[in-house]
Amino acid sequence: MVRQITNHLRLYTEPADALQTTELANVPALADVCRAFERATGWPLRFVSGELPHHDSDLLWSAPVDPGVGVSPGHLRIDVADTDSRADATRIEIERAIELASSVASMLREFWRTRHALWQREAELAAGVPLAVRRDQTAPLAQRLEAVLKGAAGALGCQAAGIYLLDAATTELKLRSAWGLPLDRFTAPARPLGTATADLEALAGHAVVLEDPKSAFEWNPPERFPAAVCVPISSATVPLGTLWIYSSMARPFSDAEVNIAEIVAGRLASDLEREMMLVESVEATQLKRQMAEAQRLHQSQTQRVAPSIDGWDVAACTWPANSFGGDFYEWFVQPDGALSVALGDSVEQGLAAAMLAGAGRAAVRAWCEATPQPHLVLAGVNRTLWSTSAGDQVASLFYGWIDIVAGRLRYATAGHPGVILLRPGSWESLTLAALELGREPNTEYEPQQRQLQPGDVLLVVSGGVRDARDADGRPLGDRALAESMLAYLDLPAERLLEIARGQVQADAAANPMRDRSVLVLKRKSRG
């Protein structure tokens, strides 16, 4: 006899609340800092929310206060001061004022990053209550299931019960827990689902009640008892298996008894799901810790202190799209005193990109010790990446070698990094099209050379910067990047870095999945 289950297993799913975001608020003490700055320097410093205006006749200097977590909330600016002669007497040189204002902007940026990190961490702690079980107070799963089966059989006046769960392919049913059945039943082979008539009917959403041996024979139950009831064990969306409760004598089962069996099946489904969630929670926690360690290691490798070299100024920064960026930069002084710089860009995303970036950085260091020729370094790095990957991991790379005394630059590029040489009043694109690293094992790269004069600036950007679009949706390219910086070549490399970053703010908000990196190499003017 088959009975339709009207209310099998109803689970209440609480609707998820809309995602709440927290905007960065202005720092209350910033106004005091600006007033103190004006008293100390004679120049008016103020914070203005919103984007930097393109044309402002009153603007002498500005810097976006970019917290590194999205669109900048505003910018610091120094405006043209009034012409009061008394104020002129106490006003310091604008270059020194800009240097101090840049430091204030850097401190403010770090403050905002810390505030955002705290806000984010508190939310994570609120949502990160671990799902755990105290093993010293909770019986093992096998013992708990057997106790439930014993109680269910006793409530129905039956003598045995068993849980039969589906395999991963949902083609077989295997006894996983039992009460009142011989232990050798656990060693019996799984039953094919296709021949388990009663189980199929139960999994379709019906309770199967066998009241005598004749009906039991027709439904092919797993055990030969005179009477039995079979109900499904299911989660909210997935069938898990069946619950069988056996009687040693022929007898009917009332609707109330079938309902009890259904309630017991729901309890079993909850216990099984809870145990699976515990296992997944432990595994997820371990994986999260490993990912956090990998992220800290990756960040420690990307945050490098610039070398201090007389007559030269170097700065670089990477703004990854997520915790594991695929861009990297590298610099180091060779034993002969030459300066080596590199900027790489992986086409991958996430952890795979970070692993490729780490391999690329290590390969650059190894090969630059073997040869001073940049094009041979790229060829060696290319062979290394080719031999250590399946051919689907490719990257762009700029590598340069600089004679710091003569100012001679030797370099080579692979892929699509943007390379721009900036001179007072002019600029030159050094960007070349070349095959990416990791495409072919025997690729040869063209050696290039330039002479850097005092005051010249070499700007190297990754594809995420070169392909970015401005606020009007137009691609930046080498021209827009160069023209935006020509008027500021007298500024330090760190300040030029911020100007270059400001050019991609609109694109960073519109396309957050691109990594972006900038390397600035400046030969200082003779002073």
Backbone torsions as a table, in degrees:
resi	resn	phi	psi	omega
1	MET	NA	133.3	-179.3
2	VAL	-111.3	131.1	179.4
3	ARG	-119.6	131.8	179.5
4	GLN	-71.5	132.3	175.9
5	ILE	-88.2	116.8	-178.3
6	THR	-83.8	-37.3	-179.8
7	ASN	-132.8	85.3	-173.4
8	HIS	-75.6	-69.2	-177.2
9	LEU	-146.1	103.8	-179.0
10	ARG	-104.0	122.3	177.5
11	LEU	-115.5	132.2	179.1
12	TYR	-85.2	124.0	177.4
13	THR	-106.8	113.8	-178.2
14	GLU	-72.2	128.4	-179.9
15	PRO	-65.6	141.0	179.9
16	ALA	-74.3	136.0	177.0
17	ASP	-71.0	154.8	177.0
18	ALA	-63.5	145.3	-179.8
19	LEU	-62.6	127.7	178.6
20	GLN	-101.4	134.6	178.4
21	THR	-116.2	149.1	-179.4
22	THR	-114.7	119.5	179.2
23	GLU	-82.6	151.5	178.4
24	LEU	-75.2	127.9	-179.8
25	ALA	-93.7	156.7	177.8
26	ASN	-64.8	147.9	178.5
27	VAL	-76.1	122.6	-176.5
28	PRO	-58.7	-35.0	-176.0
29	ALA	-82.5	-0.4	-176.6
30	LEU	-64.8	-37.4	178.8
31	ALA	-61.4	-38.4	177.4
32	ASP	-64.9	-39.5	179.0
33	VAL	-63.2	-42.5	-179.6
34	CYS	-64.2	-40.8	178.7
35	ARG	-66.1	-40.6	178.8
36	ALA	-66.1	-36.1	177.4
37	PHE	-62.0	-44.2	-178.9
38	GLU	-66.9	-38.0	178.1
39	ARG	-66.2	-34.9	-176.0
40	ALA	-81.5	-31.7	-173.5
41	THR	-111.9	-22.4	-174.9
42	GLY	86.2	-1.1	-179.1
43	TRP	-109.3	137.5	-178.5
44	PRO	-78.8	119.4	175.8
45	LEU	-111.3	132.5	179.0
46	ARG	-147.5	157.4	176.6
47	PHE	-102.5	130.6	-179.7
48	VAL	-124.9	126.9	179.1
49	SER	-74.4	157.9	178.4
50	GLY	93.5	-176.1	-176.8
51	GLU	-76.1	158.4	177.5
52	LEU	-71.7	127.7	179.9
53	PRO	-67.9	143.4	-178.7
54	HIS	-74.9	-35.6	-178.1
55	HIS	-130.7	112.9	-179.5
56	ASP	-147.9	109.0	-175.7
57	SER	-69.0	-20.7	-178.9
58	ASP	-86.3	-6.3	-172.6
59	LEU	-87.3	124.9	172.7
60	LEU	-98.4	-38.9	-176.1
61	TRP	-154.8	148.4	175.4
62	SER	-155.5	158.9	177.0
63	ALA	-148.4	127.5	176.3
64	PRO	-67.1	133.0	177.4
65	VAL	-88.9	80.4	-173.8
66	ASP	-88.7	115.6	-179.6
67	PRO	-76.8	-4.0	-178.9
68	GLY	75.6	13.7	-177.7
69	VAL	-129.3	22.7	-179.8
70	GLY	144.3	-157.0	-179.5
71	VAL	-67.7	141.3	-179.3
72	SER	-62.0	136.0	177.8
73	PRO	-75.3	-12.3	-179.6
74	GLY	168.6	-162.1	-178.3
75	HIS	-149.9	150.5	171.2
76	LEU	-88.3	145.3	-178.4
77	ARG	-148.0	149.5	171.2
78	ILE	-113.6	122.9	-178.8
79	ASP	-97.8	165.6	174.8
80	VAL	-60.3	127.0	-177.6
81	ALA	-79.9	164.1	178.2
82	ASP	-70.1	171.5	-173.9
83	THR	-99.4	20.6	178.4
84	ASP	-62.9	122.5	-177.1
85	SER	-63.3	-32.3	178.3
86	ARG	-67.0	-36.7	176.6
87	ALA	-69.0	-36.6	179.0
88	ASP	-59.9	-31.6	-177.1
89	ALA	-67.8	-29.1	-177.9
90	THR	-103.2	-0.8	-176.4
91	ARG	-81.8	129.4	179.9
92	ILE	-82.3	174.2	179.3
93	GLU	-63.1	142.0	-175.9
94	ILE	-62.5	-33.9	179.8
95	GLU	-62.2	-41.6	178.1
96	ARG	-69.1	-36.1	177.2
97	ALA	-65.4	-40.0	179.0
98	ILE	-65.5	-38.6	178.6
99	GLU	-61.6	-43.9	178.2
100	LEU	-67.1	-40.4	179.4
101	ALA	-64.9	-36.0	177.3
102	SER	-63.3	-38.1	177.1
103	SER	-65.7	-39.9	176.5
104	VAL	-62.1	-41.9	178.9
105	ALA	-63.2	-39.6	179.1
106	SER	-64.9	-43.5	178.3
107	MET	-64.0	-39.5	179.8
108	LEU	-65.7	-39.5	178.2
109	ARG	-61.6	-45.2	178.8
110	GLU	-63.8	-37.0	177.8
111	PHE	-61.7	-45.1	-179.2
112	TRP	-65.8	-37.8	177.5
113	ARG	-63.5	-40.0	178.8
114	THR	-66.3	-42.5	179.1
115	ARG	-62.2	-42.8	178.7
116	HIS	-64.3	-41.8	179.5
117	ALA	-61.9	-40.2	178.6
118	LEU	-65.7	-44.4	178.2
119	TRP	-60.0	-42.5	-179.1
120	GLN	-69.1	-41.9	-178.9
121	ARG	-65.0	-38.2	177.9
122	GLU	-61.9	-40.6	177.7
123	ALA	-64.8	-39.0	179.0
124	GLU	-65.3	-39.5	178.3
125	LEU	-65.3	-36.6	179.2
126	ALA	-65.7	-36.1	-177.8
127	ALA	-94.9	-3.1	-172.6
128	GLY	-103.3	27.9	176.4
129	VAL	-63.5	117.2	-172.5
130	PRO	-69.7	140.9	173.4
131	LEU	-86.5	106.2	-173.7
132	ALA	-138.5	163.9	179.1
133	VAL	-130.0	139.8	177.6
134	ARG	-90.1	105.6	-174.3
135	ARG	-65.9	-23.0	-179.8
136	ASP	-76.2	-13.1	-178.7
137	GLN	-117.4	-7.5	-176.1
138	THR	-117.6	131.1	-179.8
139	ALA	-67.8	153.1	176.0
140	PRO	-57.2	156.0	-177.3
141	LEU	-58.3	-42.5	-178.8
142	ALA	-59.9	-41.6	179.6
143	GLN	-67.5	-39.8	-179.7
144	ARG	-66.6	-42.8	179.5
145	LEU	-63.9	-42.5	-179.9
146	GLU	-64.0	-37.2	178.4
147	ALA	-65.3	-39.6	177.8
148	VAL	-64.3	-42.5	179.5
149	LEU	-64.0	-41.2	178.4
150	LYS	-62.5	-43.8	178.5
151	GLY	-64.9	-38.3	-179.9
152	ALA	-66.5	-43.9	179.3
153	ALA	-64.3	-41.1	178.7
154	GLY	-64.3	-39.4	-179.7
155	ALA	-64.8	-29.5	-179.5
156	LEU	-97.1	2.3	-178.5
157	GLY	68.2	34.1	-179.4
158	CYS	-109.6	171.5	-171.0
159	GLN	-114.4	-3.8	-179.3
160	ALA	-161.8	160.3	178.4
161	ALA	-158.8	153.9	-179.6
162	GLY	-151.7	150.6	176.4
163	ILE	-108.8	125.1	179.9
164	TYR	-119.0	116.1	-174.8
165	LEU	-108.3	148.2	178.5
166	LEU	-73.6	150.6	172.5
167	ASP	-81.4	178.3	-176.6
168	ALA	-62.6	-31.1	-179.3
169	ALA	-87.3	-0.3	-177.7
170	THR	51.4	44.8	177.7
171	THR	-118.8	-14.4	-177.2
172	GLU	-138.7	157.2	175.9
173	LEU	-119.9	131.2	-177.9
174	LYS	-126.1	136.6	176.5
175	LEU	-66.7	123.1	-177.8
176	ARG	-113.8	-24.0	177.7
177	SER	-155.9	145.0	-176.8
178	ALA	-153.7	157.4	170.3
179	TRP	-137.5	131.8	178.8
180	GLY	84.7	2.4	178.1
181	LEU	-107.3	150.9	177.2
182	PRO	-59.5	146.5	-178.4
183	LEU	-65.6	-25.0	-179.2
184	ASP	-68.6	-9.1	177.5
185	ARG	-66.5	-25.5	-179.9
186	PHE	-71.0	-21.8	178.9
187	THR	-91.7	-4.2	179.1
188	ALA	-70.0	149.7	179.2
189	PRO	-66.8	158.8	179.0
190	ALA	-66.3	151.7	179.9
191	ARG	-91.3	131.9	175.4
192	PRO	-62.9	131.2	-178.3
193	LEU	-64.3	-31.0	-177.1
194	GLY	-63.3	-26.4	-179.8
195	THR	-101.8	-4.7	-179.4
196	ALA	-86.9	80.7	-171.8
197	THR	-59.4	-48.1	-177.8
198	ALA	-65.8	-40.0	179.7
199	ASP	-65.2	-40.2	177.5
200	LEU	-60.6	-42.8	179.4
201	GLU	-64.5	-39.7	179.5
202	ALA	-67.1	-42.5	180.0
203	LEU	-66.5	-20.6	175.9
204	ALA	-78.8	-5.0	175.8
205	GLY	109.2	20.2	-179.2
206	HIS	-124.3	147.2	171.5
207	ALA	-86.9	133.4	179.9
208	VAL	-107.1	119.8	-178.6
209	VAL	-113.2	120.2	178.5
210	LEU	-109.2	112.5	-171.4
211	GLU	-100.2	-9.1	-179.5
212	ASP	-153.6	163.3	-177.6
213	PRO	-60.2	-30.5	-179.1
214	LYS	-65.0	-46.6	178.8
215	SER	-68.4	-32.2	177.9
216	ALA	-62.6	-38.1	-179.7
217	PHE	-65.6	-37.4	-177.7
218	GLU	-69.0	-30.9	-175.1
219	TRP	-96.0	-0.5	174.9
220	ASN	53.9	61.8	179.1
221	PRO	-73.0	162.8	179.8
222	PRO	-71.9	-24.5	179.2
223	GLU	-127.7	148.6	-178.8
224	ARG	-92.7	86.3	173.7
225	PHE	-115.2	152.8	-179.2
226	PRO	-61.2	-29.6	-179.6
227	ALA	-148.7	152.6	-179.1
228	ALA	-164.1	161.9	173.6
229	VAL	-130.9	137.6	-178.7
230	CYS	-125.3	126.2	177.9
231	VAL	-130.6	155.2	-178.7
232	PRO	-78.4	148.0	169.6
233	ILE	-108.6	113.5	-174.2
234	SER	-140.9	149.7	169.2
235	SER	-85.9	-169.6	-179.1
236	ALA	-64.8	-27.3	-175.0
237	THR	-130.4	-15.4	-171.4
238	VAL	-128.4	130.7	172.4
239	PRO	-73.5	133.5	-178.8
240	LEU	-102.1	-33.5	-178.3
241	GLY	164.6	-150.9	-176.9
242	THR	-135.4	154.0	173.6
243	LEU	-112.1	124.6	175.7
244	TRP	-112.4	133.2	174.1
245	ILE	-122.7	123.5	-170.4
246	TYR	-109.6	145.6	174.8
247	SER	-117.8	140.0	-178.8
248	SER	-81.2	0.4	176.5
249	MET	-139.7	152.8	178.3
250	ALA	-65.0	136.7	-176.2
251	ARG	-169.5	156.1	174.5
252	PRO	-87.1	162.6	174.7
253	PHE	-121.5	124.1	-179.1
254	SER	-74.1	166.9	176.7
255	ASP	-60.5	-37.6	179.6
256	ALA	-64.6	-39.2	179.0
257	GLU	-68.1	-38.8	176.7
258	VAL	-64.2	-39.9	177.5
259	ASN	-61.9	-37.6	176.3
260	ILE	-62.3	-43.6	178.3
261	ALA	-60.1	-39.5	179.1
262	GLU	-65.9	-39.8	178.4
263	ILE	-64.3	-42.1	177.8
264	VAL	-61.8	-41.3	178.2
265	ALA	-61.7	-38.7	176.0
266	GLY	-64.2	-40.2	176.8
267	ARG	-62.5	-42.4	179.1
268	LEU	-63.6	-41.9	178.7
269	ALA	-61.0	-40.8	178.7
270	SER	-64.1	-43.0	179.0
271	ASP	-63.4	-42.4	-179.6
272	LEU	-66.4	-44.2	178.6
273	GLU	-64.0	-39.7	179.6
274	ARG	-62.1	-42.3	-179.9
275	GLU	-65.4	-40.2	177.6
276	MET	-64.8	-38.5	178.6
277	MET	-66.4	-35.6	177.5
278	LEU	-62.9	-45.4	179.6
279	VAL	-62.8	-45.6	-179.7
280	GLU	-65.3	-35.3	179.7
281	SER	-65.7	-42.9	178.5
282	VAL	-63.1	-45.0	179.6
283	GLU	-64.0	-41.2	-179.9
284	ALA	-66.0	-37.9	178.3
285	THR	-64.3	-43.0	177.8
286	GLN	-63.5	-42.6	179.2
287	LEU	-65.0	-38.5	179.4
288	LYS	-63.7	-40.1	178.5
289	ARG	-65.2	-42.0	178.6
290	GLN	-63.9	-40.3	178.1
291	MET	-65.1	-38.5	178.8
292	ALA	-64.6	-40.3	177.2
293	GLU	-64.4	-42.5	178.6
294	ALA	-63.9	-37.8	179.2
295	GLN	-66.7	-41.8	178.3
296	ARG	-63.8	-39.7	177.9
297	LEU	-65.3	-42.3	179.9
298	HIS	-63.6	-42.8	-179.7
299	GLN	-67.2	-36.3	178.5
300	SER	-65.8	-28.2	179.6
301	GLN	-81.2	-26.8	-177.8
302	THR	-89.5	-17.5	-179.6
303	GLN	-98.9	94.4	-173.6
304	ARG	-116.1	147.0	179.3
305	VAL	-85.4	132.4	-177.7
306	ALA	-68.2	143.2	178.3
307	PRO	-69.1	145.6	178.6
308	SER	-97.6	108.2	-176.6
309	ILE	-129.6	127.1	179.4
310	ASP	-58.9	129.6	177.4
311	GLY	86.1	-1.4	-177.4
312	TRP	-134.6	148.7	179.7
313	ASP	-133.8	122.9	-176.0
314	VAL	-125.7	137.8	175.7
315	ALA	-149.8	147.6	177.7
316	ALA	-156.1	157.9	178.7
317	CYS	-158.8	147.3	175.9
318	THR	-121.1	130.9	176.7
319	TRP	-114.3	92.4	-175.8
320	PRO	-72.1	152.6	178.1
321	ALA	-73.2	-25.9	178.7
322	ASN	-146.9	-164.9	-174.9
323	SER	-64.2	-27.3	-177.7
324	PHE	-121.1	95.1	179.7
325	GLY	-83.7	158.7	179.2
326	GLY	-101.8	-0.4	176.9
327	ASP	-92.2	154.7	173.6
328	PHE	-154.5	157.2	171.9
329	TYR	-133.1	157.0	-177.0
330	GLU	-149.6	145.6	174.2
331	TRP	-152.4	147.7	178.7
332	PHE	-167.4	153.3	179.2
333	VAL	-93.0	127.4	-179.4
334	GLN	-74.5	160.3	178.0
335	PRO	-56.7	-29.1	179.6
336	ASP	-84.3	4.6	178.6
337	GLY	93.9	-8.3	178.7
338	ALA	-71.9	153.6	178.8
339	LEU	-104.0	128.4	176.0
340	SER	-110.1	135.4	177.7
341	VAL	-133.0	150.0	-179.8
342	ALA	-148.9	150.3	173.9
343	LEU	-142.4	123.2	-177.4
344	GLY	-118.7	156.7	-175.1
345	ASP	-146.3	111.4	178.1
346	SER	-88.6	145.6	177.5
347	VAL	-83.7	-8.4	179.6
348	GLU	-77.6	176.7	177.2
349	GLN	-134.1	154.9	173.2
350	GLY	72.0	-146.0	-174.9
351	LEU	-63.4	-37.7	178.5
352	ALA	-61.2	-39.0	178.5
353	ALA	-65.9	-41.7	179.9
354	ALA	-64.2	-39.9	178.4
355	MET	-65.2	-41.3	178.7
356	LEU	-66.4	-39.7	177.9
357	ALA	-62.8	-41.8	178.0
358	GLY	-63.7	-41.3	177.8
359	ALA	-65.4	-40.0	178.9
360	GLY	-64.3	-42.8	179.8
361	ARG	-62.8	-44.7	-179.8
362	ALA	-64.6	-38.9	179.9
363	ALA	-66.3	-38.8	177.8
364	VAL	-60.4	-47.1	-179.6
365	ARG	-61.8	-41.6	-178.2
366	ALA	-66.8	-45.4	-175.2
367	TRP	-76.1	-29.5	179.0
368	CYS	-70.4	-20.9	174.6
369	GLU	-78.2	-22.0	-178.5
370	ALA	-85.3	-27.7	-177.3
371	THR	-152.7	143.4	176.5
372	PRO	-86.2	-3.1	-176.6
373	GLN	-86.7	115.2	-176.4
374	PRO	-57.4	-38.8	-178.1
375	HIS	-68.1	-29.8	175.4
376	LEU	-75.2	-32.6	174.6
377	VAL	-61.4	-45.3	179.3
378	LEU	-63.1	-39.8	178.5
379	ALA	-62.6	-40.0	178.6
380	GLY	-68.0	-43.3	177.5
381	VAL	-62.2	-39.2	178.6
382	ASN	-60.9	-44.9	178.8
383	ARG	-65.0	-37.2	178.4
384	THR	-62.9	-48.3	-179.9
385	LEU	-66.0	-37.0	179.3
386	TRP	-63.4	-43.0	-175.5
387	SER	-76.8	-18.5	-177.5
388	THR	-105.2	7.5	178.5
389	SER	-135.1	173.4	-179.4
390	ALA	-88.5	11.4	179.8
391	GLY	91.7	-0.6	-179.1
392	ASP	-107.6	7.2	178.5
393	GLN	-113.2	108.7	-175.9
394	VAL	-124.6	160.2	-177.0
395	ALA	-153.5	155.8	171.1
396	SER	-98.8	154.4	-177.9
397	LEU	-155.4	134.5	165.9
398	PHE	-110.1	131.5	174.6
399	TYR	-133.8	128.5	-179.0
400	GLY	-129.5	147.0	177.1
401	TRP	-122.0	125.4	-173.1
402	ILE	-121.2	125.3	169.2
403	ASP	-80.1	105.8	-170.5
404	ILE	-71.6	-17.0	178.8
405	VAL	-85.6	-50.4	-177.4
406	ALA	-85.9	-16.5	-178.7
407	GLY	77.8	17.3	-179.2
408	ARG	-84.2	130.6	-179.8
409	LEU	-111.4	122.9	170.2
410	ARG	-112.3	133.0	-176.1
411	TYR	-151.6	167.7	174.4
412	ALA	-152.4	152.5	-178.6
413	THR	-131.1	149.2	173.0
414	ALA	-129.9	135.8	-180.0
415	GLY	83.7	-131.6	-169.9
416	HIS	-133.8	42.4	172.3
417	PRO	-72.5	147.4	175.3
418	GLY	-89.3	130.4	-178.4
419	VAL	-128.4	122.6	-175.3
420	ILE	-132.0	131.6	174.5
421	LEU	-103.1	118.8	-177.3
422	LEU	-106.7	129.4	176.5
423	ARG	-127.1	153.7	179.3
424	PRO	-52.8	114.0	177.2
425	GLY	87.7	-4.3	-178.7
426	SER	-153.8	167.5	176.9
427	TRP	-151.6	160.5	-178.7
428	GLU	-141.9	130.5	177.1
429	SER	-83.5	124.4	176.5
430	LEU	-105.8	10.8	-178.4
431	THR	-67.8	131.3	179.9
432	LEU	-126.7	150.1	175.5
433	ALA	-90.0	123.8	179.9
434	ALA	-146.2	157.4	-179.2
435	LEU	-67.4	139.8	-179.2
436	GLU	-67.6	156.4	175.2
437	LEU	-66.5	139.8	176.9
438	GLY	91.6	-2.0	-179.8
439	ARG	-79.8	-50.5	-178.0
440	GLU	-132.4	145.5	-174.0
441	PRO	-73.5	-25.7	-172.1
442	ASN	-116.9	31.4	179.6
443	THR	-66.7	136.6	175.2
444	GLU	-106.5	141.2	-176.6
445	TYR	-116.7	142.4	-174.3
446	GLU	-78.3	129.5	175.0
447	PRO	-76.1	141.1	179.6
448	GLN	-128.4	158.2	-179.1
449	GLN	-149.9	142.4	175.5
450	ARG	-145.3	159.0	176.3
451	GLN	-107.1	124.5	178.5
452	LEU	-97.5	119.4	178.6
453	GLN	-90.8	160.0	175.0
454	PRO	-55.9	132.0	-176.9
455	GLY	94.6	-12.1	178.5
456	ASP	-74.9	150.6	179.2
457	VAL	-130.6	129.6	173.4
458	LEU	-102.3	121.8	-179.3
459	LEU	-112.2	122.3	178.1
460	VAL	-120.9	128.3	-177.5
461	VAL	-130.3	151.6	176.5
462	SER	-79.4	171.7	-179.4
463	GLY	-60.5	-31.5	179.1
464	GLY	-64.4	-27.5	176.9
465	VAL	-86.1	-46.3	-175.8
466	ARG	-64.9	-33.4	-178.8
467	ASP	-90.5	1.6	-177.2
468	ALA	-68.3	161.7	178.3
469	ARG	-118.6	149.4	-178.7
470	ASP	-80.6	-172.7	-176.7
471	ALA	-63.2	-23.5	178.8
472	ASP	-92.4	5.0	178.4
473	GLY	84.5	7.8	-179.5
474	ARG	-89.9	139.2	178.8
475	PRO	-64.0	139.2	-178.9
476	LEU	-70.6	-63.0	-177.3
477	GLY	67.4	-176.8	-178.0
478	ASP	-67.4	-38.7	-174.9
479	ARG	-62.6	-51.2	-177.8
480	ALA	-62.9	-38.6	178.8
481	LEU	-65.5	-44.4	-178.3
482	ALA	-65.3	-47.7	-176.2
483	GLU	-66.5	-26.8	178.5
484	SER	-73.3	-14.8	-173.9
485	MET	-115.4	-10.1	-174.8
486	LEU	-58.2	-36.6	-176.5
487	ALA	-77.7	-3.1	-173.9
488	TYR	-122.4	19.8	-175.0
489	LEU	-65.6	-17.4	178.6
490	ASP	-80.4	-7.2	-179.1
491	LEU	-81.2	159.9	177.5
492	PRO	-64.1	163.0	-178.0
493	ALA	-61.2	-37.5	179.3
494	GLU	-61.9	-38.9	179.9
495	ARG	-70.1	-39.7	176.0
496	LEU	-62.2	-34.2	177.4
497	LEU	-62.2	-42.7	179.6
498	GLU	-66.9	-37.3	178.0
499	ILE	-63.5	-44.2	179.0
500	ALA	-62.6	-38.5	179.0
501	ARG	-67.3	-36.8	178.7
502	GLY	-62.1	-25.9	-179.9
503	GLN	-69.1	-21.7	-176.2
504	VAL	-108.8	13.6	-178.4
505	GLN	-61.0	-46.0	-178.3
506	ALA	-63.6	-41.2	-179.6
507	ASP	-69.9	-34.2	178.8
508	ALA	-62.8	-35.2	177.7
509	ALA	-74.4	-36.2	-178.2
510	ALA	-80.3	-31.0	-178.2
511	ASN	-129.9	76.4	-173.8
512	PRO	-73.8	-4.7	-175.4
513	MET	-94.3	11.8	178.0
514	ARG	-105.4	131.9	170.5
515	ASP	-75.1	149.1	-178.9
516	ARG	-139.4	133.9	-178.9
517	SER	-139.8	146.2	178.9
518	VAL	-136.7	135.8	174.5
519	LEU	-123.6	128.2	-179.8
520	VAL	-119.5	123.9	176.3
521	LEU	-122.4	118.0	-175.4
522	LYS	-123.5	130.6	171.0
523	ARG	-92.4	117.5	-172.8
524	LYS	-67.8	147.5	175.3
525	SER	-70.8	149.5	178.2
526	ARG	-73.0	121.5	-177.5
527	GLY	-114.7	NA	NA
